């Protein structure tokens, strides 16, 4: 129910933004198609005195992490825009896992967690130069599907219990980025967002006394083509 309320609020913002966009003069209206790649990851090592470790890592793999969407630019001062972006993302997070009493550097299990979800960025965009703008604000990630490749590892680190994932459907992040104008209608944008809410709380099955709250970050690079 809480997720539905959050999603409804953000969709309302999109609706208000689009209505406001229609009311603006043609010269200030701006809608872009976005072709992007978003990488996800946890800056965390999960370990215990039993030397069981699951190490998550982010990998730059544009073909495995595609995202597509649109953004709206809503000017409210000569140098500032409200920037609202919505993208559908397919991505993956890598992991290594070591069994008990093994060398921590000798990872004997490697795999991926595959994610499908929606990214919505609500930011302020400040024009520094005619060819460069800075973005800052909030990012929202809504997960629709997550698949852990090796079931036994997922159960051991409590990613799943009896096959059911504990990953949250929503995470809130603080974002910062930059946009460069490449051509009259073509722009390059880079955004990095760091989670401020827990995305999942892990707990080793073999050492249940310690919890590991995980906050997820995501970084994206996109080519934006102005269609309006």
Secondary structure, 3 states (H helix, E strand, C coil): CHHHHHHHHHHHHHHHHHHHHHHCCHHHCEEEEEEEEEEEEECCEEECCCCCEEEEECCCCCCCCEEEEEEEEEEEECCEEEEEEEEEEEEEEEEEEECCCCCCCCCCEEEEEEEEEEEEEEEEEEEEECCEEEEEEEEEEEEEEEEECCHHHHHHCCCEECCEECCCCEEEEEEEEEEEECCCCEEEEEEEEEECCCCEEECCCCCCCCCEEECEEEEEEEEEEECC
